[in-house]
Every structure is written in C-alpha cells, then in structure tokens.
Amino acid sequence: MTLTSELIALGQYLAGEFDNREQAIAEPTWYVHLHLWQRPVPVQLFPEPSLTLFAEQANILNLEHPYRPRIMQLRQLANGDGPPQLEVQYFMLKDPSQFRGAGRQPSLLKQLNPAQVELLPGCTLTVSPKRLTDGTYHFAASLPSGARCCFPYQGETRQVDLGFEASPTELFSFDKGIDPNTGKALWGAILGPFHFTKRQDFSGELVGLVR
C-alpha cells in the first residue's frame, strides 16, 4: 500500500526537536521547560508500509538524562471505500538504556531491530486529519473511548492517557499519567496541553518515503 499524503505529512510534522520555552516562561508554576525529540528510526522495524519515530524528552535543566523513550509507528488501515484510517501505535523498548539519548545521537538507532521492541496493547491513537486552506494539515490524535494504555514499570502497572494535535511547526501534547485504580491524573498535561514549537526539522531522515 502506498503511503497517503496525509500519513506522509503526519510523519513530517512529528519528526523534529521541539520545546515549550514560551509556555514555560509564561506559566512556570504549571509547565516545566521540556525538550522533546521525535527522531525517525533509520531501519525498517515493521513489515507493513509505515513511518517510525523514536521519541524521548528531557527537562531543560537535565538534558543529559532523557526519559519516556518510546517507539511510534505511524500507519494507515484500509477503511472500505473511504480514505485509509490513520493510526499511531506505541511500542516500548525492552532495554531502554541501550538507546537513551538517541534523540540527539541518532546513530544509536541503527542498532534497533524488531526483537528489541514490544507492542503496548491499548496504546493506539486514532488520527483525524483536516486539510487547511493553505494546503497544510491539522492532525488530532486520541485514544478510542474506553481504551486503557498501560505498561509495566519497576514492578508496577502504569497507565497513560495519550493524545496530541500537530501542525507543520507546532505540537500540542495531552499526555497524562493516570492512577489505574482511581482514574485520577497524576502528571503531565493536567491543566491543559504542553505547547511545543518545532526548533529543528528531522523530516529529511524519514525512512519509507518514495522520493
């Protein structure tokens, strides 16, 4: 299946280095100044046509210790006679330490292979594209109603509520950590999304595009 223009645009918009400097300065009580890297993976991890990103983030005061590493597979599914449905499927790394810092050192990602990633059940975002008058897109991605995105961490089950909105130069992240027992938000975008601005574009590194 040939990648649609919408999926290609989604990959291009998400691939980059971002930060929320302006938001952190305006509302330092509520928003930490973060750097976010979403780096194209330079090897094919999945058999179906798709685009793959490695993501991690770090506090501006501690850039040498990034956290929340994950793999994002951007894919499209047949949807009857309609346009393909866009999805973002999240995967975890079996050995995160091996790839820590790959957002700034992409050569580390050349070592990735399918055996080193593990599917995160329930962590699949449905993406809705909207074409704008200038020919660009606005993408909104969220978990389906009732979905529970959970993963093991230090012997405990952690739950996250994932979602984002993306345009060519901006990314709004709605990610929140959730108490799996009470449903209460514990960390992340509790008072509203993190507003990231793209500072460096990595779209030229995307693998799987027909150029």
C-alpha positions as CSV (number, residue, x, y, z in Angstrom):
1,M,0.0,0.0,0.0
2,T,1.4,3.4,-1.0
3,L,1.6,5.9,1.9
4,T,-1.1,8.6,1.7
5,S,-0.2,12.3,1.5
6,E,-1.9,12.6,4.9
7,L,0.3,10.0,6.6
8,I,3.5,11.4,5.0
9,A,2.5,14.9,6.3
10,L,1.9,13.5,9.8
11,G,5.4,12.0,9.8
12,Q,6.9,15.2,8.6
13,Y,5.2,17.3,11.2
14,L,6.1,15.0,14.1
15,A,9.7,14.4,13.1
16,G,11.8,17.1,14.8
17,E,13.2,18.6,18.0
18,F,10.7,20.6,20.0
19,D,10.5,22.6,23.2
20,N,7.8,24.6,25.1
21,R,10.1,27.5,26.1
22,E,7.4,30.2,25.7
23,Q,4.8,28.3,27.7
24,A,7.3,27.5,30.5
25,I,8.3,31.2,30.7
26,A,4.7,32.4,30.8
27,E,3.4,29.7,33.2
28,P,6.4,28.3,35.2
29,T,4.3,27.1,38.0
30,W,2.4,24.7,35.8
31,Y,4.7,23.8,32.9
32,V,8.2,22.5,33.1
33,H,10.5,23.6,30.3
34,L,10.9,20.4,28.2
35,H,12.8,19.3,25.2
36,L,11.2,16.7,23.0
37,W,12.9,14.7,20.3
38,Q,11.0,12.6,17.8
39,R,13.6,11.1,15.6
40,P,13.0,8.9,12.5
41,V,14.2,5.3,13.0
42,P,16.7,4.6,10.2
43,V,15.8,0.9,9.9
44,Q,12.6,-0.9,9.0
45,L,11.0,-2.4,12.1
46,F,7.6,-3.4,10.7
47,P,6.6,-5.4,7.6
48,E,3.7,-3.1,6.6
49,P,4.3,0.3,4.9
50,S,4.5,2.8,7.7
51,L,6.8,5.5,9.3
52,T,8.6,5.0,12.6
53,L,9.8,7.5,15.1
54,F,11.8,7.2,18.3
55,A,10.6,9.7,21.0
56,E,12.1,10.8,24.3
57,Q,12.1,14.0,26.3
58,A,14.1,15.8,28.9
59,N,14.0,18.7,31.4
60,I,15.9,21.7,30.1
61,L,18.0,21.6,33.3
62,N,19.0,18.0,32.7
63,L,19.2,17.3,29.0
64,E,21.8,14.5,29.6
65,H,19.1,12.4,31.2
66,P,16.2,12.0,28.8
67,Y,13.2,9.9,29.8
68,R,9.9,8.4,28.5
69,P,11.5,6.6,25.5
70,R,9.0,5.1,23.1
71,I,8.6,4.0,19.5
72,M,5.8,5.4,17.4
73,Q,4.6,3.6,14.3
74,L,2.5,5.8,12.0
75,R,0.4,3.6,9.9
76,Q,-2.8,3.5,7.7
77,L,-5.5,1.0,7.6
78,A,-8.0,0.2,4.8
79,N,-11.3,1.8,5.5
80,G,-13.8,0.4,3.0
81,D,-14.4,2.8,0.2
82,G,-13.3,5.8,2.3
83,P,-9.8,7.1,2.8
84,P,-7.4,5.0,4.9
85,Q,-7.7,5.4,8.7
86,L,-4.5,6.9,10.2
87,E,-3.2,5.4,13.5
88,V,-0.2,5.9,15.8
89,Q,0.8,2.6,17.5
90,Y,3.1,2.9,20.5
91,F,5.8,0.3,21.4
92,M,8.1,0.1,24.4
93,L,11.8,-0.7,24.2
94,K,12.9,-3.9,26.0
95,D,16.2,-2.3,27.0
96,P,15.6,1.5,27.1
97,S,19.1,2.1,28.5
98,Q,20.7,0.9,25.2
99,F,19.0,3.8,23.3
100,R,18.9,6.5,25.9
101,G,20.0,9.8,24.3
102,A,19.2,8.7,20.7
103,G,17.2,11.8,20.1
104,R,20.5,13.7,19.9
105,Q,22.6,10.7,18.8
106,P,20.5,9.1,16.1
107,S,23.4,6.7,15.2
108,L,22.3,4.6,18.2
109,L,19.0,3.8,16.4
110,K,20.9,1.9,13.7
111,Q,21.2,-0.9,16.2
112,L,17.4,-1.3,16.6
113,N,15.7,-4.4,15.3
114,P,12.2,-5.8,15.7
115,A,13.1,-8.1,18.6
116,Q,14.0,-5.1,20.7
117,V,10.6,-3.5,20.7
118,E,7.4,-4.7,22.4
119,L,3.8,-3.8,21.5
120,L,1.9,-1.7,24.0
121,P,-1.7,-3.1,23.8
122,G,-4.3,-0.4,24.1
123,C,-1.9,2.3,23.2
124,T,-3.1,3.0,19.7
125,L,-4.2,6.6,18.8
126,T,-6.8,7.3,16.1
127,V,-5.7,10.2,14.0
128,S,-8.1,12.6,12.3
129,P,-6.6,14.8,9.6
130,K,-8.1,18.2,8.5
131,R,-6.8,19.8,5.3
132,L,-6.4,23.6,5.7
133,T,-6.9,26.2,3.0
134,D,-3.1,26.7,2.6
135,G,-2.7,23.0,1.7
136,T,-1.3,22.0,5.1
137,Y,-3.0,19.7,7.6
138,H,-4.1,19.8,11.2
139,F,-4.0,16.4,12.9
140,A,-5.8,15.4,16.1
141,A,-4.9,12.1,17.7
142,S,-6.5,10.5,20.7
143,L,-7.2,7.1,22.3
144,P,-10.5,5.5,21.4
145,S,-13.2,5.8,24.1
146,G,-12.7,3.2,26.8
147,A,-9.1,2.3,25.8
148,R,-6.6,1.8,28.5
149,C,-2.9,2.3,27.6
150,C,-0.9,0.5,30.3
151,F,2.7,-0.7,30.6
152,P,4.8,-2.3,33.3
153,Y,7.4,-0.1,35.1
154,Q,9.5,-1.1,38.1
155,G,7.2,-3.9,39.0
156,E,4.0,-1.8,38.8
157,T,1.4,-1.2,36.2
158,R,1.4,2.4,34.9
159,Q,-1.4,3.9,32.8
160,V,-1.2,6.9,30.4
161,D,-3.8,8.9,28.6
162,L,-2.2,9.8,25.2
163,G,-3.1,12.4,22.6
164,F,-1.7,15.2,20.5
165,E,-2.5,17.8,17.9
166,A,0.0,18.6,15.2
167,S,0.6,21.2,12.5
168,P,3.7,22.0,10.5
169,T,5.5,23.8,13.3
170,E,3.5,23.2,16.5
171,L,2.7,20.2,18.6
172,F,0.2,20.1,21.5
173,S,0.7,17.1,23.8
174,F,-2.1,16.0,26.0
175,D,-0.2,13.0,27.6
176,K,-1.1,12.4,31.2
177,G,-0.1,9.8,33.7
178,I,-3.2,8.2,35.2
179,D,-3.8,6.3,38.5
180,P,-5.1,3.0,37.2
181,N,-7.2,2.5,40.3
182,T,-8.9,5.9,40.7
183,G,-8.6,7.3,37.1
184,K,-7.0,10.5,38.6
185,A,-4.4,12.4,36.5
186,L,-1.0,12.3,38.3
187,W,1.4,14.1,36.0
188,G,1.7,15.7,32.6
189,A,-0.9,17.9,30.8
190,I,-3.3,18.1,33.8
191,L,-4.2,21.8,33.3
192,G,-4.0,21.7,29.5
193,P,-1.7,20.5,26.7
194,F,2.0,21.1,26.6
195,H,2.6,23.5,23.7
196,F,5.7,22.6,21.8
197,T,7.3,24.5,18.9
198,K,9.5,22.7,16.4
199,R,13.0,24.0,16.6
200,Q,14.7,21.6,14.3
201,D,13.2,19.5,11.5
202,F,14.1,15.8,11.1
203,S,11.7,15.0,8.3
204,G,14.5,14.5,5.9
205,E,15.5,11.4,7.9
206,L,12.2,9.6,7.5
207,V,12.5,6.0,6.1
208,G,9.8,4.6,3.9
209,L,9.0,7.6,1.7
210,V,9.1,7.3,-2.0
211,R,11.2,10.3,-3.1
